[in-house]
Amino acid sequence: MAGVNPFAPDRADRTVGSRQLAAMLPDPAGAKPAYRRLAGAISTLILDGRLALHVKLPAERELATALNTSRATVTAVYDLLRESGYAHSRQGSGTWTALPEGRVPTGVTRVLDPPDTAIDLARAAPGLPEQILVDALGRVAPRLSEHAHTPGYHPYGLPELRAAIAERFTRRGLATVPEQILVTSGAQHALTLVLGLLCGPGDRLMVENPSYPNALEAMRRARLRTVSVPVTEAGWDIEIIESTLRQVVPHLAYLIPDFHNPTGCLMPDQERLRVLRAAQRTGTWLVIDETLADLALDVAAPPPFASLAAPGGTGQVITIGSMSKTHWGGLRIGWLRAPARLVTELAGQRIATDMGGSVLDQLLALDLLARAGGLLPPRLDQLREQRAALTAALTEHLPRWTWRLPPGGLSLWVDLSEPVAAPLAERALDYGVRIEGGGYFAADPGLFEQRLRIPYTAPSDTLREAVRRMAAAVADGRPLSATIRRPHWVV
């Protein structure tokens, strides 16, 4: 990079601390040889943009202490990074991140749309039928004109929409008043506000592994120290969650218990109760992501997580919801439910960067939520049909791939039986399919490279064609080798 001296004096914005880097790396005791796993994890962080270029790495002794491993292991890690081109050193100046010649950092900043001919399977989000939107716009136009004579700023959200969302929670079994609701610009905005208010750099936060990539990225940018707990096809290991809460005492825990993204698992009520009790014992705030809760395909829609707590005992639970998965992401309407005092503080924080959401979008959301009883059932039927088309096509064209049929949600978590997801996703783009490998959903680098998340939000014919193209990519004949780029972002 022109004008950049990789051996410049140590500066705060050009250095990664030993604890910060250690929080991004897997436990060195988890695999042997440990130095290879750690070196691979650091190179992955560099490739996907989570660890910037020309950043000074911690001193060997400091990183060894942070990782609770030997200095010899860290020395071997740095040697391997230098040999493979992911780092370079000069005596007296330390070790700095780099890229091998010909490689390109990818990260989430490369937010380009896929080619017009590509089938997009990276975004698990449905579109909204055109006529539904047109009809809703016609109904809300007179109401919008009524608001034209007001300032139009609603940092808490439009009062009518807050009341409707509160009533929706109450109807689902969790008594709620409008003062407990904050309307946001999507669920990601809600999470970012919560992280900004309740957490500071270096705070510990418990997350599932795998999890929603954009949530993980928000935590990294907030410089939080994430501690992961596994989610498998069989669901959550509640004993691990309980022990993690007890031993780590994280300030906050982010969970997706309703048709988990990406595995599709649904957490049973008894397990939810155990998580609630464990979090209450440690004083940990639970942030529950409910964006997929209404998308129950084979089971009854679950009640709100916080409704299982004892009366008056939901003060440490924040529930996040959105219309992006049930209706349309283009509305940019989300919300959170929290104690009224916390909602007031969050609204105050919001004003610093966002005076309030679009009145038009909120009026549309109000109209669509009022008609959810007629809009949601056909959407669920369509998702069942598309899920069946996807599974049938995979069985026909890619019979070695396996999955567990999720009871709800928007995607399959497919096992490829070998760790080739990232290079396969790269090659699939050449065949006109955009998809992300499972590693993108990993809270810890280097995991889930044998997985693909395949959403069934596209029309059935499109899904069948996408599978045919992926099968052609698999049958290409060329060996699948390490990918050099990670295109776009996922939702």
URGIGI-V941623 format. One record per pair of residues at least 4 apart in sequence whose ideal C-beta (glycine too) atoms are under 6 Angstrom apart, sorted by sequence separation. I is the first residue (numbers start at 0). J is the second residue. If there is no record, write none. Layout:
i=I j=J
i=I j=J
This chain:
i=15 j=19
i=25 j=29
i=57 j=61
i=68 j=72
i=98 j=102
i=105 j=109
i=113 j=117
i=127 j=131
i=139 j=143
i=153 j=157
i=156 j=160
i=175 j=179
i=184 j=188
i=193 j=197
i=194 j=198
i=198 j=202
i=206 j=210
i=242 j=246
i=243 j=247
i=255 j=259
i=266 j=270
i=302 j=306
i=308 j=312
i=322 j=326
i=337 j=341
i=349 j=353
i=370 j=374
i=371 j=375
i=392 j=396
i=393 j=397
i=419 j=423
i=435 j=439
i=457 j=461
i=9 j=14
i=15 j=20
i=44 j=49
i=45 j=50
i=57 j=62
i=63 j=68
i=80 j=85
i=81 j=86
i=127 j=132
i=156 j=161
i=168 j=173
i=169 j=174
i=183 j=188
i=210 j=215
i=218 j=223
i=230 j=235
i=255 j=260
i=258 j=263
i=259 j=264
i=266 j=271
i=278 j=283
i=295 j=300
i=308 j=313
i=323 j=328
i=337 j=342
i=356 j=361
i=427 j=432
i=428 j=433
i=441 j=446
i=457 j=462
i=27 j=33
i=30 j=36
i=44 j=50
i=80 j=86
i=88 j=94
i=113 j=119
i=169 j=175
i=183 j=189
i=441 j=447
i=63 j=70
i=168 j=175
i=218 j=225
i=258 j=265
i=278 j=285
i=293 j=300
i=393 j=400
i=427 j=434
i=86 j=94
i=305 j=313
i=322 j=330
i=292 j=301
i=402 j=411
i=438 j=447
i=27 j=37
i=60 j=70
i=63 j=73
i=86 j=96
i=87 j=97
i=165 j=175
i=256 j=266
i=322 j=332
i=424 j=434
i=437 j=447
i=438 j=448
i=59 j=70
i=62 j=73
i=86 j=97
i=165 j=176
i=228 j=239
i=305 j=316
i=402 j=413
i=424 j=435
i=165 j=177
i=228 j=240
i=321 j=333
i=424 j=436
i=24 j=37
i=305 j=318
i=400 j=413
i=401 j=414
i=437 j=450
i=59 j=73
i=204 j=218
i=320 j=334
i=25 j=40
i=59 j=74
i=84 j=99
i=162 j=177
i=165 j=180
i=228 j=243
i=400 j=415
i=421 j=436
i=24 j=40
i=161 j=177
i=164 j=180
i=319 j=335
i=420 j=436
i=77 j=94
i=287 j=304
i=399 j=416
i=420 j=437
i=421 j=438
i=317 j=335
i=318 j=336
i=161 j=180
i=204 j=223
i=206 j=225
i=208 j=227
i=317 j=337
i=202 j=223
i=203 j=224
i=204 j=225
i=205 j=226
i=206 j=227
i=208 j=229
i=226 j=247
i=160 j=182
i=200 j=222
i=203 j=226
i=207 j=230
i=190 j=214
i=314 j=338
i=198 j=223
i=155 j=181
i=156 j=182
i=187 j=213
i=191 j=217
i=190 j=217
i=194 j=221
i=332 j=360
i=420 j=448
i=230 j=259
i=289 j=318
i=331 j=360
i=234 j=264
i=330 j=360
i=418 j=448
i=420 j=450
i=235 j=266
i=252 j=283
i=284 j=315
i=285 j=316
i=286 j=317
i=287 j=318
i=288 j=319
i=289 j=320
i=290 j=321
i=418 j=449
i=420 j=451
i=230 j=262
i=257 j=289
i=293 j=325
i=332 j=364
i=417 j=449
i=237 j=270
i=244 j=277
i=248 j=281
i=251 j=284
i=252 j=285
i=253 j=286
i=254 j=287
i=255 j=288
i=258 j=291
i=271 j=304
i=275 j=308
i=291 j=324
i=432 j=465
i=240 j=274
i=249 j=283
i=257 j=291
i=290 j=324
i=330 j=364
i=415 j=449
i=257 j=292
i=272 j=307
i=237 j=273
i=241 j=277
i=258 j=294
i=271 j=307
i=432 j=468
i=20 j=57
i=244 j=281
i=431 j=468
i=432 j=469
i=34 j=72
i=38 j=76
i=55 j=93
i=56 j=94
i=205 j=243
i=413 j=451
i=430 j=468
i=15 j=54
i=27 j=66
i=33 j=72
i=37 j=76
i=244 j=283
i=17 j=57
i=45 j=85
i=55 j=95
i=412 j=452
i=413 j=453
i=13 j=54
i=14 j=55
i=27 j=68
i=34 j=75
i=38 j=79
i=326 j=367
i=430 j=471
i=13 j=55
i=34 j=76
i=38 j=80
i=53 j=95
i=54 j=96
i=322 j=364
i=410 j=452
i=411 j=453
i=427 j=469
i=430 j=472
i=42 j=85
i=17 j=61
i=21 j=65
i=52 j=96
i=203 j=247
i=205 j=249
i=257 j=301
i=410 j=454
i=17 j=62
i=21 j=66
i=204 j=249
i=409 j=454
i=427 j=472
i=9 j=55
i=50 j=96
i=203 j=249
i=426 j=472
i=18 j=65
i=204 j=251
i=205 j=252
i=206 j=253
i=409 j=456
i=5 j=53
i=17 j=65
i=202 j=250
i=256 j=304
i=211 j=260
i=3 j=53
i=45 j=96
i=198 j=250
i=209 j=261
i=198 j=251
i=197 j=251
i=435 j=489
i=48 j=104
i=423 j=479
i=422 j=479
i=425 j=482
i=47 j=105
i=48 j=106
i=422 j=480
i=47 j=106
i=419 j=479
i=422 j=482
i=421 j=482
i=389 j=455
i=386 j=455
i=385 j=455
i=396 j=466
i=388 j=459
i=392 j=463
i=389 j=462
i=393 j=466
i=397 j=470
i=385 j=459
i=388 j=462
i=392 j=466
i=396 j=470
i=388 j=463
i=6 j=89
i=6 j=92
i=197 j=284
i=296 j=383
i=5 j=95
i=193 j=286
i=186 j=290
i=298 j=406
i=107 j=216
i=297 j=406
i=296 j=407
i=295 j=407
i=294 j=407
i=294 j=408
i=291 j=408
i=193 j=317
i=172 j=302
i=173 j=303
i=189 j=319
i=171 j=302
i=171 j=303
i=173 j=305
i=173 j=306
i=186 j=319
i=172 j=306
i=186 j=321
i=185 j=321
i=265 j=406
i=263 j=405
i=189 j=333
i=263 j=408
i=185 j=331
i=189 j=335
i=184 j=331
i=186 j=333
i=185 j=333
i=196 j=344
i=196 j=345
i=258 j=407
i=261 j=410
i=183 j=333
i=258 j=408
i=262 j=412
i=261 j=412
i=182 j=334
i=196 j=348
i=192 j=345
i=180 j=334
i=181 j=335
i=180 j=336
i=192 j=348
i=179 j=336
i=192 j=349
i=179 j=339
i=175 j=336
i=178 j=339
i=181 j=342
i=181 j=345
i=181 j=346
i=168 j=336
i=49 j=219
i=164 j=334
i=232 j=403
i=184 j=356
i=261 j=440
i=155 j=346
i=261 j=452
i=154 j=346
i=154 j=349
i=154 j=350
i=124 j=323
i=127 j=326
i=127 j=327
i=154 j=355
i=160 j=361
i=22 j=224
i=152 j=354
i=153 j=355
i=163 j=365
i=152 j=355
i=124 j=328
i=157 j=361
i=160 j=364
i=160 j=365
i=163 j=368
i=159 j=365
i=151 j=358
i=146 j=358
i=227 j=442
i=143 j=359
i=227 j=443
i=225 j=442
i=143 j=362
i=142 j=362
i=139 j=362
i=139 j=363
i=139 j=366
i=212 j=439
i=215 j=442
i=135 j=363
i=138 j=366
i=212 j=440
i=135 j=366
i=209 j=440
i=135 j=367
i=209 j=441
i=210 j=442
i=208 j=442
i=206 j=442
i=209 j=447
i=212 j=489
i=123 j=409
i=123 j=410
i=121 j=433
i=121 j=434
i=117 j=431
i=118 j=432
i=119 j=433
i=120 j=434
i=121 j=435
i=116 j=431
i=117 j=433
i=113 j=433
i=123 j=454
i=125 j=456
i=120 j=453
i=123 j=456
i=120 j=454
i=118 j=461
i=120 j=465
i=118 j=465
i=124 j=490
i=121 j=489
i=122 j=490
i=110 j=488
i=105 j=484
i=105 j=485
i=102 j=483
i=103 j=484
i=107 j=488
i=44 j=444
i=43 j=444
i=43 j=445
i=40 j=444
i=40 j=445
i=39 j=445
i=25 j=443
i=47 j=485
